[in-house]
Amino acid sequence: MNRVQARTLAAVTYSSIPGWAADNHAEALAAFQLSCQEMLTTGRGFAGSPRFAGRRADWLPVCRAALALGAQTPAQARSFFEKHFTPLAVSLAANGSSLFTGYFEPEVEGSLTPGGPYVVPLFRKPEDLVTFDAATEKRIGVRYGRRVNGQPKPYWARQEIEQGALKGRGLELVWLKRWEDAFFVHVQGSGRVRLPNGRVMRVGFAAKSGLPYTPIGRILVERGEIARDQVSMQTILAWLARHPDQARSLMWHNKSFVFFRPVELERPDLGPVGAQHVQLTPERSLAVDRAFYAFGTPIWLDTAVPSGPQGALVPMRRLMIAQDTGTAIKGQVRGDVFWGAGERAAHIAGLMQSPGRVTILVPNAVAARLPR
């Protein structure tokens, strides 16, 4: 087990956690049960030995107990967590800061065939996109790319792809109306495409180009276009709408490019499949830094979220389940809340940038061994 920094974790009692008794633990248990199905079969979230995870073997008895319960009342679910888990408050790293943001499943208009207003493609994964070994990655600076005459090269950048680098290869999955729509589906990593016949096609992450992700909001701040404390999806979209002649060149600064696949999901009431390979649960799934947390870890989140048209902050205290990750999610007190789909989800996710605190729940056997 990897050592953790001294005093990073501190044992607390459930009665000392503000809001613990008021939460609907049945919702968290249902999300945890989805994670347990994956943990019992593959346990991919333990790859790399996350610092606060312990051993997968210690989680398996807890998962079997959770799955044996089926649906539970909130009180019964709360009792389950209190019986099988030890709560550990997580401190910030030296000179660290906390940040909790949100993401959602966007819905856009599209067509399976190009023509008329449908001119912007989402692409399938190209066959020449490959994963490099560690030595090659270290040498050329990217994990994914392509081989040209046997030599490893970075993959095409966003601008190159949008200007035709993949044209004529039959990789177009679906066609959208606006470049901005495609860009934000890329940012979120999944989406719902409403077709002309009214059917909704869901697309999910298939691969990424491997080139660095550059937040265009940061570029607008550096240019003095948007104040740092005003950056949100809403303010970025408003700037793009006001500057249509500059919109695409701004988006091209983000060289990272995402490829998609059509997905048929077992449960239409849930979100897309996250990095743990389970469907995300709105307002219960959390994207985390995999260096610290194994997928499936219950995490008590104490933060604030935007509410109402003006985005006033209101407290949010609830039990989340680590089921996803992201390029920008770095740090032990850092997370991205999945809010679901629809206007409300987009509004909250677009505005959310809040500090917060986390208390992780780990199986009792793991807590006995984690240094603190």
C-alpha positions as CSV (number, residue, x, y, z in Angstrom):
1,M,0.0,0.0,0.0
2,N,1.3,3.5,-0.8
3,R,2.1,5.7,2.1
4,V,0.1,8.9,2.5
5,Q,1.1,12.2,4.0
6,A,1.0,12.4,7.7
7,R,-2.3,13.7,9.1
8,T,-4.0,13.6,5.7
9,L,-6.7,11.3,7.1
10,A,-8.5,11.7,10.5
11,A,-11.0,9.3,11.9
12,V,-14.4,11.0,12.7
13,T,-17.7,9.8,14.0
14,Y,-20.9,9.8,11.9
15,S,-22.6,11.9,14.5
16,S,-20.0,14.6,14.0
17,I,-20.6,14.9,10.2
18,P,-22.9,17.8,9.5
19,G,-26.0,16.7,7.6
20,W,-25.3,13.0,7.8
21,A,-28.5,11.9,9.3
22,A,-30.6,14.0,7.0
23,D,-29.4,12.5,3.7
24,N,-31.2,10.0,1.6
25,H,-28.8,7.1,2.0
26,A,-30.9,4.8,-0.1
27,E,-30.0,6.8,-3.2
28,A,-26.3,6.5,-2.4
29,L,-26.7,2.8,-1.7
30,A,-28.3,2.2,-5.1
31,A,-25.4,3.9,-6.8
32,F,-22.9,2.0,-4.6
33,Q,-24.5,-1.3,-5.6
34,L,-23.9,-0.4,-9.3
35,S,-20.2,0.1,-8.4
36,C,-20.1,-3.1,-6.5
37,Q,-21.2,-5.1,-9.6
38,E,-18.1,-3.9,-11.3
39,M,-15.8,-4.2,-8.3
40,L,-16.7,-7.9,-7.9
41,T,-16.0,-8.7,-11.6
42,T,-13.0,-6.5,-12.6
43,G,-12.2,-3.9,-10.0
44,R,-10.4,-1.7,-12.6
45,G,-10.6,1.2,-10.2
46,F,-7.9,-0.3,-8.0
47,A,-5.3,-0.2,-10.8
48,G,-2.4,2.0,-9.8
49,S,-3.0,1.4,-6.1
50,P,-4.9,4.6,-5.2
51,R,-3.6,6.0,-1.9
52,F,-6.9,5.9,0.0
53,A,-8.2,2.6,-1.4
54,G,-6.6,-0.2,0.5
55,R,-6.9,-3.6,-1.1
56,R,-9.7,-4.7,-3.4
57,A,-10.0,-7.9,-1.4
58,D,-11.2,-5.8,1.6
59,W,-14.0,-4.3,-0.5
60,L,-15.4,-7.5,-1.8
61,P,-17.2,-8.7,1.4
62,V,-18.8,-5.3,1.8
63,C,-20.0,-5.3,-1.9
64,R,-21.5,-8.8,-1.5
65,A,-23.4,-7.6,1.6
66,A,-24.6,-4.5,-0.3
67,L,-25.9,-6.5,-3.3
68,A,-27.6,-9.0,-1.0
69,L,-29.7,-6.2,0.5
70,G,-31.5,-5.1,-2.7
71,A,-33.5,-1.9,-2.3
72,Q,-33.6,-0.4,1.1
73,T,-35.2,2.5,3.0
74,P,-33.1,5.5,3.7
75,A,-32.7,4.4,7.4
76,Q,-31.7,0.9,6.5
77,A,-29.2,2.2,3.9
78,R,-27.7,4.5,6.5
79,S,-27.3,1.6,8.9
80,F,-25.5,-0.4,6.2
81,F,-22.9,2.3,5.7
82,E,-22.5,2.9,9.4
83,K,-21.9,-0.8,10.0
84,H,-19.5,-1.6,7.2
85,F,-17.5,1.7,6.8
86,T,-15.3,3.9,8.8
87,P,-15.5,7.7,8.1
88,L,-12.1,9.5,7.5
89,A,-11.9,13.2,7.0
90,V,-9.5,14.2,4.3
91,S,-7.2,17.2,4.8
92,L,-5.8,19.3,2.1
93,A,-2.3,18.7,0.9
94,A,0.3,21.3,1.8
95,N,-0.4,24.5,-0.1
96,G,-3.4,22.8,-1.7
97,S,-6.9,24.0,-2.3
98,S,-10.3,22.5,-2.6
99,L,-12.6,22.7,-5.7
100,F,-15.8,21.1,-6.7
101,T,-17.3,21.6,-10.1
102,G,-20.1,20.0,-12.0
103,Y,-20.7,18.2,-15.3
104,F,-23.8,17.0,-17.2
105,E,-25.1,15.1,-20.2
106,P,-25.8,17.7,-22.9
107,E,-28.7,17.4,-25.3
108,V,-28.2,18.7,-28.9
109,E,-30.0,18.5,-32.2
110,G,-28.5,16.2,-34.8
111,S,-29.0,14.0,-37.8
112,L,-27.6,10.6,-39.0
113,T,-27.1,12.1,-42.4
114,P,-25.4,15.4,-43.3
115,G,-27.2,18.2,-45.1
116,G,-29.1,21.4,-44.5
117,P,-28.2,22.7,-41.0
118,Y,-26.4,19.5,-40.0
119,V,-22.8,20.2,-40.9
120,V,-20.7,19.4,-37.8
121,P,-19.7,15.7,-37.3
122,L,-19.0,13.7,-34.2
123,F,-16.5,11.1,-35.1
124,R,-16.0,7.4,-34.2
125,K,-12.6,6.3,-33.0
126,P,-10.2,6.1,-35.9
127,E,-8.4,2.7,-36.5
128,D,-5.0,4.4,-36.6
129,L,-5.4,5.9,-33.1
130,V,-3.1,3.8,-30.9
131,T,-1.9,3.7,-27.3
132,F,1.9,4.0,-26.9
133,D,4.0,2.1,-24.3
134,A,5.4,4.0,-21.3
135,A,8.8,4.5,-22.9
136,T,7.3,6.0,-26.1
137,E,5.0,8.2,-24.1
138,K,7.9,9.6,-22.1
139,R,9.9,10.2,-25.3
140,I,7.3,12.1,-27.3
141,G,5.1,13.4,-24.5
142,V,1.7,11.9,-25.4
143,R,0.1,8.6,-24.4
144,Y,-2.0,8.3,-27.6
145,G,-1.2,9.0,-31.2
146,R,-0.5,7.4,-34.6
147,R,2.4,5.8,-36.4
148,V,3.7,7.3,-39.6
149,N,6.1,5.1,-41.5
150,G,6.5,3.2,-38.3
151,Q,7.4,6.2,-36.2
152,P,5.2,7.4,-33.3
153,K,3.6,10.8,-33.8
154,P,1.0,12.8,-31.9
155,Y,-2.5,12.5,-33.3
156,W,-4.2,15.2,-35.3
157,A,-5.2,18.4,-33.3
158,R,-8.7,19.7,-33.1
159,Q,-8.2,22.3,-35.9
160,E,-6.7,19.7,-38.2
161,I,-9.5,17.3,-37.7
162,E,-12.2,20.0,-38.1
163,Q,-10.5,21.1,-41.3
164,G,-10.6,17.7,-42.9
165,A,-7.8,15.5,-41.6
166,L,-10.2,12.5,-41.2
167,K,-12.4,13.3,-44.2
168,G,-13.3,10.4,-46.5
169,R,-12.8,7.7,-43.9
170,G,-16.4,7.1,-43.0
171,L,-15.9,7.9,-39.3
172,E,-18.8,10.4,-39.0
173,L,-21.2,9.1,-36.3
174,V,-23.8,11.8,-36.3
175,W,-24.1,15.4,-37.6
176,L,-24.8,18.4,-35.4
177,K,-25.8,21.9,-36.2
178,R,-23.2,24.0,-34.4
179,W,-19.5,23.7,-33.7
180,E,-20.2,25.0,-30.1
181,D,-22.6,22.0,-29.6
182,A,-19.9,19.5,-30.7
183,F,-17.3,21.3,-28.5
184,F,-19.3,21.0,-25.3
185,V,-20.3,17.4,-26.0
186,H,-16.5,16.8,-26.2
187,V,-16.0,18.6,-22.9
188,Q,-18.6,16.5,-21.2
189,G,-17.6,13.3,-22.8
190,S,-21.1,12.1,-23.7
191,G,-24.4,13.5,-24.9
192,R,-27.9,13.0,-26.1
193,V,-28.6,13.8,-29.8
194,R,-32.2,14.5,-30.6
195,L,-32.8,13.4,-34.2
196,P,-35.3,14.9,-36.6
197,N,-37.8,12.0,-36.0
198,G,-37.8,12.8,-32.3
199,R,-35.7,9.8,-31.3
200,V,-32.9,10.4,-28.9
201,M,-29.5,8.9,-29.7
202,R,-27.0,8.6,-26.9
203,V,-23.3,8.9,-27.6
204,G,-20.6,8.0,-25.2
205,F,-16.8,8.4,-24.9
206,A,-14.8,6.0,-27.1
207,A,-11.3,7.5,-27.1
208,K,-9.4,10.8,-27.0
209,S,-6.6,12.1,-29.2
210,G,-4.1,12.4,-26.4
211,L,-3.2,16.0,-27.1
212,P,-3.4,18.4,-24.1
213,Y,-6.7,19.7,-22.9
214,T,-6.7,23.5,-22.7
215,P,-9.7,25.2,-21.0
216,I,-10.9,28.0,-23.3
217,G,-12.3,29.8,-20.3
218,R,-8.7,30.2,-19.1
219,I,-7.7,31.8,-22.4
220,L,-10.6,34.3,-22.2
221,V,-9.4,35.2,-18.7
222,E,-5.8,35.7,-19.8
223,R,-7.1,37.9,-22.6
224,G,-9.2,40.0,-20.2
225,E,-12.4,39.0,-21.9
226,I,-14.0,37.4,-18.8
227,A,-13.2,38.1,-15.2
228,R,-11.7,35.1,-13.5
229,D,-14.5,34.8,-10.9
230,Q,-17.1,35.0,-13.7
231,V,-15.9,32.0,-15.8
232,S,-18.7,29.5,-16.4
233,M,-20.1,27.5,-19.3
234,Q,-22.8,30.2,-19.6
235,T,-20.4,33.1,-19.8
236,I,-18.2,31.2,-22.3
237,L,-21.2,30.4,-24.5
238,A,-22.3,34.0,-24.3
239,W,-18.8,35.2,-25.5
240,L,-18.8,32.7,-28.4
241,A,-22.3,34.0,-29.4
242,R,-21.1,37.6,-29.4
243,H,-17.9,36.8,-31.3
244,P,-18.9,34.3,-34.1
245,D,-15.9,35.3,-36.2
246,Q,-13.5,34.3,-33.4
247,A,-15.4,31.3,-31.9
248,R,-13.8,28.5,-33.8
249,S,-10.2,29.8,-33.6
250,L,-10.7,30.1,-29.8
251,M,-12.0,26.5,-29.6
252,W,-9.0,25.3,-31.7
253,H,-6.7,26.4,-28.8
254,N,-8.0,23.2,-27.1
255,K,-6.1,20.6,-29.2
256,S,-7.7,17.7,-27.4
257,F,-10.3,15.8,-29.4
258,V,-12.8,13.2,-28.3
259,F,-14.2,10.3,-30.3
260,F,-17.6,8.7,-29.6
261,R,-19.6,5.6,-29.9
262,P,-23.4,5.0,-29.9
263,V,-24.6,3.6,-26.7
264,E,-27.7,1.6,-25.7
265,L,-28.0,1.9,-22.0
266,E,-29.7,-0.6,-19.7
267,R,-31.3,2.1,-17.7
268,P,-32.6,5.1,-19.5
269,D,-33.2,6.9,-16.2
270,L,-29.5,7.0,-15.4
271,G,-26.7,8.9,-17.0
272,P,-24.0,7.8,-19.4
273,V,-21.4,5.2,-18.5
274,G,-18.5,6.7,-16.5
275,A,-14.9,5.6,-16.2
276,Q,-15.8,2.8,-13.9
277,H,-17.9,1.4,-16.7
278,V,-21.2,1.8,-14.8
279,Q,-24.0,4.2,-15.5
280,L,-23.7,7.4,-13.6
281,T,-26.4,8.4,-11.1
282,P,-27.5,12.1,-11.2
283,E,-26.4,14.0,-8.1
284,R,-24.8,10.9,-6.6
285,S,-21.9,10.1,-9.0
286,L,-18.6,11.9,-8.4
287,A,-15.6,12.2,-10.7
288,V,-12.4,12.0,-8.6
289,D,-8.6,11.9,-8.9
290,R,-7.7,8.2,-9.3
291,A,-4.4,8.7,-7.7
292,F,-6.2,8.9,-4.4
293,Y,-9.6,7.1,-4.7
294,A,-10.7,3.8,-6.1
295,F,-13.9,3.7,-8.1
296,G,-16.8,2.8,-5.8
297,T,-15.5,4.7,-2.8
298,P,-18.4,6.4,-0.9
299,I,-17.4,10.1,-0.3
300,W,-19.3,12.5,1.9
301,L,-19.3,15.9,0.1
302,D,-19.9,19.1,2.0
303,T,-19.9,22.0,-0.4
304,A,-22.3,24.6,-2.0
305,V,-24.1,24.6,-5.3
306,P,-25.7,27.4,-7.5
307,S,-29.4,27.6,-7.2
308,G,-31.9,29.8,-9.0
309,P,-31.4,32.1,-12.0
310,Q,-28.8,34.2,-10.2
311,G,-26.8,31.2,-9.1
312,A,-26.9,32.0,-5.4
313,L,-25.1,29.3,-3.4
314,V,-26.9,26.9,-1.2
315,P,-25.3,24.1,1.0
316,M,-25.0,20.6,-0.5
317,R,-24.2,17.8,1.9
318,R,-24.7,14.3,0.6
319,L,-23.1,10.9,0.1
320,M,-21.6,10.5,-3.3
321,I,-20.0,7.5,-5.0
322,A,-16.7,7.8,-6.9
323,Q,-17.5,6.5,-10.4
324,D,-15.7,8.7,-12.9
325,T,-12.6,10.7,-13.4
326,G,-11.4,13.5,-15.7
327,T,-8.3,15.2,-17.0
328,A,-8.8,18.3,-14.9
329,I,-9.7,16.4,-11.7
330,K,-6.5,16.6,-9.7
331,G,-6.1,16.6,-5.9
332,Q,-7.4,14.8,-2.9
333,V,-10.1,17.4,-2.2
334,R,-11.2,17.9,-5.7
335,G,-14.3,16.5,-7.5
336,D,-16.8,16.9,-10.3
337,V,-20.5,16.2,-9.5
338,F,-22.6,14.6,-12.2
339,W,-25.9,16.5,-12.4
340,G,-27.7,14.5,-15.0
341,A,-29.4,15.9,-18.2
342,G,-31.7,18.9,-18.9
343,E,-31.7,22.6,-18.4
344,R,-31.4,22.4,-14.6
345,A,-28.4,20.1,-14.8
346,A,-26.7,22.3,-17.4
347,H,-27.3,25.4,-15.3
348,I,-25.9,24.1,-12.1
349,A,-23.0,22.3,-13.8
350,G,-22.1,25.3,-15.8
351,L,-21.9,27.6,-12.8
352,M,-20.5,25.3,-10.0
353,Q,-17.1,26.2,-8.8
354,S,-17.1,25.8,-5.0
355,P,-14.7,24.9,-2.3
356,G,-15.6,22.1,0.0
357,R,-14.7,19.3,2.4
358,V,-14.8,15.5,1.9
359,T,-15.0,12.6,4.3
360,I,-14.3,9.2,2.7
361,L,-15.9,6.0,3.8
362,V,-13.6,3.0,3.6
363,P,-14.3,-0.6,4.8
364,N,-13.4,-1.1,8.4
365,A,-10.6,-3.4,7.5
366,V,-9.1,-0.8,5.2
367,A,-9.4,2.0,7.9
368,A,-7.4,-0.2,10.3
369,R,-4.4,-0.1,8.0
370,L,-4.5,3.4,6.4
371,P,-1.8,5.6,8.1
372,R,-3.2,8.7,9.7
